[in-house]
């Protein structure tokens, strides 16, 4: 019996890998990651690394916000000050990414955690999370449509204009690893799994707040489509995805005595304040016309273009009655389009993963050529943003 069980088990495993798209996703993930790392390496070798960036392969995309994550991993949120992480600015960053990075550093350094170990930990966590996110996008598209759409969605995601932040020492990849799989679990009616995976997302980025709302909408809409009856326990299961952000806010209150510590960090540390949308639009226009540096001005233009594209996607998703996706994309965009400017809006298209599934579905059949147009535009902008980030210029 044992001699027969092994081949059957092996064939089943291979069949599952083929059906789930893991081999395809691994291939495009490797292509994307090797390409981005090589471009970054060439840029650093030719132009040199920015001041303050760590040396070595794992520090090629340790830029800007990476210093804050490393500071949190090294010293926590309060007390000790450090370069790139002084003051209340640190509190705006959610804790799971620096915690996991510290854990990796502790393991590889046998308890003697230093900056080099943390830099490696940040790189490794992002690398593992990014492959999970890519497979997750594939599985969502496959569940909703078919394998061909899933392949296009994964490719558009992996080579999207800001996919460099899946490689950089940033929290996007970890957030997405939790968010896309929570979404997939909710689509399949696995609500406790959706809640558990959602906690990973909500403990990683502020975008998780909008994910919780969207998951609840996805649950309610899915009840009718699947012919299920409403159960309060399922609603609680999905809503438990918000425990990540809730736990962080409670901890901040205990540590600082300020119930609104995170919001104060956003406004005082990062000048993030809620504005009327027309005020934000006006401010963005000023950035487009008057930014003092060319790279800043180009990003301001890309953010304005992204705002138009996102608005169109929300309308299309709503017309399709894909209310969960429209909620996630719409609320995420609305929060950034009612701040001081559209800063980071274009970069956050990466976290609005339903957009890639939508584009993949819109480019099926006779419209397949538009998939290649979108892919090549994405690759061109990805190359530009990769060079910008490697140089230490504004790319977010």
C-alpha positions as CSV (number, residue, x, y, z in Angstrom):
1,X,0.0,0.0,0.0
2,X,2.8,2.4,0.9
3,X,4.5,2.0,-2.5
4,X,1.3,3.0,-4.3
5,X,0.4,5.9,-2.0
6,X,3.6,7.9,-2.7
7,X,3.1,8.3,-6.5
8,X,-0.5,9.2,-6.1
9,X,0.4,11.8,-3.5
10,X,3.1,13.2,-5.7
11,X,0.8,13.4,-8.7
12,X,-1.8,15.1,-6.6
13,X,0.7,17.6,-5.3
14,X,2.0,18.4,-8.8
15,X,-1.6,18.7,-10.1
16,X,-2.5,21.1,-7.3
17,X,0.6,23.2,-8.1
18,X,-0.4,23.4,-11.7
19,X,-4.1,24.3,-11.0
20,X,-3.2,26.9,-8.3
21,X,-0.9,28.7,-10.7
22,X,2.1,28.5,-8.3
23,X,4.6,27.6,-11.0
24,X,3.4,30.5,-13.2
25,X,3.4,33.0,-10.4
26,X,6.8,31.9,-9.2
27,X,8.2,32.4,-12.7
28,X,6.9,35.9,-13.1
29,X,7.8,36.7,-9.5
30,X,11.4,35.6,-10.2
31,X,11.5,37.6,-13.4
32,X,10.2,40.7,-11.7
33,X,12.4,40.4,-8.7
34,X,15.6,39.6,-10.6
35,X,14.9,42.4,-13.0
36,X,14.3,45.0,-10.3
37,X,17.2,44.0,-8.2
38,X,19.5,44.1,-11.3
39,X,18.4,47.6,-12.3
40,X,18.8,48.8,-8.7
41,X,22.3,47.2,-8.5
42,X,23.4,48.9,-11.7
43,X,22.0,52.2,-10.6
44,X,23.9,52.0,-7.3
45,X,27.1,50.9,-8.9
46,X,27.0,53.7,-11.4
47,X,25.6,56.6,-9.4
48,X,26.4,55.4,-5.9
49,X,24.0,54.8,-3.0
50,X,22.3,57.7,-1.3
51,X,23.7,59.1,1.9
52,X,22.7,57.0,4.9
53,X,21.7,53.9,2.9
54,X,23.2,50.7,4.1
55,X,25.8,49.0,2.0
56,X,25.3,45.6,0.3
57,X,22.8,43.8,-1.8
58,X,20.0,43.8,0.7
59,X,20.1,47.6,1.1
60,X,19.7,48.5,-2.6
61,X,16.0,49.4,-1.9
62,X,16.4,50.4,1.7
63,X,15.1,54.0,1.2
64,X,12.9,56.6,2.8
65,X,10.3,54.8,5.0
66,X,12.7,51.9,5.4
67,X,14.6,53.9,8.0
68,X,11.5,54.2,10.2
69,X,10.8,50.5,10.0
70,X,14.4,49.7,11.0
71,X,14.2,52.2,13.8
72,X,11.0,50.6,15.1
73,X,12.6,47.2,14.9
74,X,15.7,48.4,16.8
75,X,14.2,50.7,19.4
76,X,10.4,50.4,19.4
77,X,8.0,53.4,19.1
78,X,8.9,55.5,22.1
79,X,12.1,56.4,23.9
80,X,15.3,56.0,22.0
81,X,15.7,58.3,19.0
82,X,17.4,57.2,15.8
83,X,18.2,58.4,12.3
84,X,15.1,58.3,10.1
85,X,12.8,57.5,13.1
86,X,13.0,60.3,15.5
87,X,9.9,61.9,17.1
88,X,6.2,60.9,16.6
89,X,6.6,60.1,12.9
90,X,7.3,56.4,13.8
91,X,3.9,56.0,15.3
92,X,2.3,56.3,11.9
93,X,3.8,53.0,10.8
94,X,2.1,49.8,11.9
95,X,4.1,47.2,13.8
96,X,3.9,43.8,12.2
97,X,6.5,44.4,9.4
98,X,9.2,45.6,11.8
99,X,8.3,42.9,14.3
100,X,8.7,40.1,11.8
101,X,11.9,41.7,10.4
102,X,13.4,41.8,13.9
103,X,12.4,38.2,14.4
104,X,14.2,37.2,11.2
105,X,17.3,39.2,12.3
106,X,17.2,37.6,15.8
107,X,17.2,34.1,14.2
108,X,20.0,34.7,11.6
109,X,22.2,36.6,14.1
110,X,21.6,34.1,16.9
111,X,20.2,36.8,19.2
112,X,22.8,39.5,18.5
113,X,20.4,41.8,16.5
114,X,22.1,44.6,14.6
115,X,21.2,46.9,11.7
116,X,22.6,44.5,9.1
117,X,20.4,41.7,10.4
118,X,17.3,43.9,10.4
119,X,18.0,45.1,6.9
120,X,18.2,41.5,5.8
121,X,15.1,40.6,7.7
122,X,13.2,43.5,6.0
123,X,14.3,42.2,2.6
124,X,13.4,38.6,3.3
125,X,10.0,39.3,4.8
126,X,9.1,41.5,1.8
127,X,10.4,38.8,-0.6
128,X,8.3,36.0,0.9
129,X,5.3,38.1,1.3
130,X,5.4,39.3,-2.3
131,X,5.3,35.8,-3.8
132,X,2.3,35.0,-1.5
133,X,0.6,38.2,-2.7
134,X,1.2,37.4,-6.4
135,X,-0.2,33.9,-6.0
136,X,-3.1,35.3,-4.1
137,X,-4.0,37.8,-6.9
138,X,-3.9,34.8,-9.3
139,X,-6.2,32.7,-7.1
140,X,-8.7,35.6,-6.7
141,X,-8.9,36.1,-10.5
142,X,-9.1,32.3,-11.1
143,X,-12.0,32.0,-8.6
144,X,-13.9,34.9,-10.1
145,X,-13.2,34.2,-13.8
146,X,-10.7,31.6,-15.3
147,X,-7.1,30.6,-15.5
148,X,-6.3,32.9,-18.4
149,X,-7.7,35.9,-16.6
150,X,-5.7,34.8,-13.5
151,X,-2.4,34.8,-15.5
152,X,-3.0,38.3,-16.9
153,X,-4.0,39.6,-13.4
154,X,-0.8,38.2,-11.8
155,X,1.3,39.6,-14.6
156,X,-0.3,43.1,-14.4
157,X,0.2,43.1,-10.6
158,X,3.8,41.9,-10.6
159,X,4.8,44.4,-13.3
160,X,2.6,47.3,-12.3
161,X,4.1,50.8,-12.2
162,X,4.8,50.7,-8.4
163,X,5.7,47.0,-8.0
164,X,9.2,48.1,-7.0
165,X,7.6,48.5,-3.5
166,X,7.1,44.7,-3.4
167,X,10.9,44.5,-3.5
168,X,11.7,47.5,-1.4
169,X,12.0,47.3,2.4
170,X,8.5,48.6,2.8
171,X,5.3,47.0,4.3
172,X,3.2,46.8,1.1
173,X,4.1,43.2,0.3
174,X,3.2,42.0,3.9
175,X,0.0,43.9,3.8
176,X,-0.9,42.4,0.4
177,X,0.0,38.9,1.5
178,X,-2.6,39.2,4.2
179,X,-5.2,41.2,2.3
180,X,-5.4,39.1,-0.9
181,X,-5.6,35.8,0.9
182,X,-8.2,37.2,3.3
183,X,-10.2,38.3,0.2
184,X,-9.9,34.9,-1.3
185,X,-11.0,33.2,1.9
186,X,-14.0,35.5,2.1
187,X,-15.0,34.8,-1.5
188,X,-15.0,31.1,-0.7
189,X,-17.0,31.5,2.5
190,X,-14.1,30.7,4.8
191,X,-14.9,33.5,7.2
192,X,-12.7,32.7,10.2
193,X,-9.7,32.3,7.9
194,X,-10.6,35.6,6.3
195,X,-10.6,37.2,9.7
196,X,-7.3,35.7,10.7
197,X,-5.5,36.7,7.5
198,X,-7.1,40.1,7.7
199,X,-5.4,40.7,11.0
200,X,-2.0,40.3,9.2
201,X,-3.1,43.1,6.8
202,X,-4.5,45.4,9.5
203,X,-1.4,45.0,11.7
204,X,0.8,46.0,8.7
205,X,-0.6,49.1,7.1
206,X,-3.3,51.8,7.7
207,X,-4.9,50.5,4.4
208,X,-6.1,47.6,6.5
209,X,-8.9,49.8,7.9
210,X,-10.5,50.1,4.5
211,X,-9.9,46.3,3.9
212,X,-12.1,45.6,6.9
213,X,-15.0,47.6,5.5
214,X,-14.6,46.0,2.1
215,X,-14.5,42.5,3.5
216,X,-17.7,43.1,5.4
217,X,-19.3,44.4,2.2
218,X,-17.9,41.3,0.3
219,X,-19.4,39.1,3.0
220,X,-22.9,40.6,2.8
221,X,-23.0,40.7,-1.0
222,X,-21.7,37.1,-1.2
223,X,-24.5,35.8,1.0
224,X,-27.1,36.2,-1.7
225,X,-24.8,35.0,-4.5
226,X,-24.0,31.8,-2.7
227,X,-27.5,31.3,-1.3
228,X,-26.3,31.3,2.3
229,X,-28.3,32.6,5.3
230,X,-27.0,35.4,7.4
231,X,-25.2,34.3,10.6
232,X,-24.0,36.8,13.2
233,X,-21.0,34.5,14.0
234,X,-19.8,34.8,10.3
235,X,-20.1,38.6,10.5
236,X,-18.0,38.6,13.7
237,X,-15.5,36.3,12.0
238,X,-15.0,38.7,9.1
239,X,-15.1,41.8,11.3
240,X,-12.3,40.2,13.5
241,X,-9.9,41.2,10.7
242,X,-9.9,44.6,12.3
243,X,-8.2,43.3,15.4
244,X,-4.8,44.2,14.1
245,X,-5.3,47.9,13.9
246,X,-7.4,47.8,17.1
247,X,-4.7,46.1,19.1
248,X,-2.1,48.6,17.8
249,X,-4.3,51.6,18.8
250,X,-4.9,50.1,22.3
251,X,-1.2,49.5,22.8
252,X,-0.5,53.1,21.7
253,X,-3.0,54.4,24.3
254,X,-1.3,52.3,27.0
255,X,2.2,53.4,26.0
256,X,1.5,57.1,25.4
257,X,-1.7,57.9,27.2
258,X,-3.1,59.4,24.0
259,X,-6.2,57.7,22.7
260,X,-5.6,59.4,19.3
261,X,-1.9,58.9,19.2
262,X,-1.9,57.5,15.6
263,X,-4.0,60.3,14.2
264,X,-1.8,62.9,15.9
265,X,1.3,61.3,14.4
266,X,-0.3,61.5,11.0
267,X,-1.2,65.2,11.4
268,X,1.8,66.5,13.4
269,X,4.5,64.2,12.1
270,X,3.4,63.9,8.4
271,X,1.1,66.8,7.9
272,X,-1.7,64.5,6.9
273,X,-5.0,66.3,7.6
274,X,-8.4,65.8,6.2
275,X,-9.4,68.3,3.5
276,X,-12.3,68.9,1.3
277,X,-11.7,67.0,-2.0
278,X,-11.6,70.2,-4.0
279,X,-9.0,71.6,-1.7
280,X,-6.9,68.5,-2.2
281,X,-7.3,68.8,-6.0
282,X,-6.3,72.4,-5.9
283,X,-3.2,71.6,-3.8
284,X,-2.3,68.8,-6.2
285,X,-2.5,71.2,-9.1
286,X,0.0,73.4,-7.4
287,X,2.4,70.4,-6.9
288,X,2.1,69.6,-10.6
289,X,2.9,73.1,-11.7
290,X,5.4,74.3,-9.0
291,X,7.4,71.3,-7.6
292,X,11.0,72.5,-7.3
293,X,12.5,69.2,-8.5
294,X,11.8,67.3,-11.7
295,X,11.3,63.9,-10.0
296,X,8.8,65.4,-7.6
297,X,7.0,67.1,-10.4
298,X,6.8,63.8,-12.5
299,X,5.4,62.0,-9.5
300,X,2.8,64.7,-8.9
301,X,1.7,64.2,-12.5
302,X,1.5,60.5,-12.1
303,X,-0.6,60.9,-9.0
304,X,-3.0,63.1,-10.9
305,X,-3.2,60.5,-13.7
306,X,-3.7,57.7,-11.1
307,X,-6.6,59.6,-9.5
308,X,-8.4,59.7,-12.8
309,X,-7.7,56.0,-13.5
310,X,-8.8,54.9,-10.1
311,X,-12.1,56.9,-10.4
312,X,-12.8,55.2,-13.7
313,X,-12.1,51.8,-12.1
314,X,-14.5,52.5,-9.2
315,X,-17.3,53.4,-11.6
316,X,-16.7,50.3,-13.7
317,X,-16.6,48.1,-10.6
318,X,-19.9,49.6,-9.4
319,X,-21.5,49.1,-12.8
320,X,-20.5,45.5,-12.5
321,X,-22.1,45.4,-9.0
322,X,-18.7,44.2,-7.7
323,X,-19.4,46.1,-4.5
324,X,-16.7,44.7,-2.4
325,X,-14.0,45.7,-4.8
326,X,-15.5,49.1,-5.4
327,X,-15.5,49.7,-1.7
328,X,-11.9,48.7,-1.2
329,X,-10.6,50.8,-4.1
330,X,-13.0,53.7,-3.5
331,X,-12.4,54.1,0.3
332,X,-8.6,53.7,-0.1
333,X,-8.5,56.3,-2.8
334,X,-11.0,58.6,-1.0
335,X,-8.8,58.8,2.1
336,X,-5.8,59.9,0.0
337,X,-7.8,62.3,-2.2
338,X,-9.1,64.1,0.9
339,X,-5.7,64.7,2.4
340,X,-3.3,67.6,1.8
341,X,-2.5,66.4,-1.6
342,X,-2.5,63.1,-3.6
343,X,0.8,62.1,-2.1
344,X,1.3,58.3,-2.3
345,X,-2.0,57.8,-4.2
346,X,-0.2,56.4,-7.3
347,X,1.9,54.1,-5.1
348,X,-1.2,52.8,-3.3
349,X,-2.6,51.5,-6.6
350,X,-0.5,48.5,-5.7
351,X,-2.6,47.9,-2.6
352,X,-5.8,48.2,-4.7
353,X,-5.5,44.7,-6.0
354,X,-9.0,44.4,-7.4
355,X,-7.9,46.8,-10.1
356,X,-5.5,44.2,-11.6
357,X,-8.3,41.6,-11.6
358,X,-10.6,44.1,-13.4
359,X,-8.0,45.0,-16.0
360,X,-7.3,41.3,-16.6
361,X,-11.0,40.6,-17.2
362,X,-11.4,43.7,-19.5
363,X,-8.6,42.4,-21.7
364,X,-9.9,39.0,-22.5
365,X,-10.8,37.7,-26.0
366,X,-10.6,40.2,-28.8
367,X,-9.3,42.9,-26.4
368,X,-6.2,40.8,-25.6
369,X,-3.9,43.3,-27.3
370,X,-4.9,45.9,-24.7
371,X,-3.4,43.6,-22.1
372,X,0.0,43.9,-23.8
373,X,-0.4,47.7,-24.0
374,X,-1.1,47.9,-20.3
375,X,1.7,45.5,-19.4
376,X,4.3,47.4,-21.4
377,X,3.2,50.7,-20.0
378,X,3.4,49.2,-16.5
379,X,6.9,47.9,-17.2
380,X,8.1,51.2,-18.5
381,X,6.8,53.1,-15.5
382,X,8.1,50.4,-13.2
383,X,11.6,50.8,-14.7
384,X,11.4,54.6,-14.2
385,X,10.2,54.2,-10.5
386,X,12.8,51.6,-9.8
387,X,15.6,53.9,-11.0
388,X,14.1,56.7,-9.0
389,X,13.9,54.7,-5.8
390,X,17.4,53.3,-6.2
391,X,18.7,56.9,-6.6
392,X,16.9,57.9,-3.5
393,X,14.6,60.3,-5.5
394,X,10.9,60.7,-4.8
395,X,9.2,57.6,-6.1
396,X,6.2,57.4,-3.8
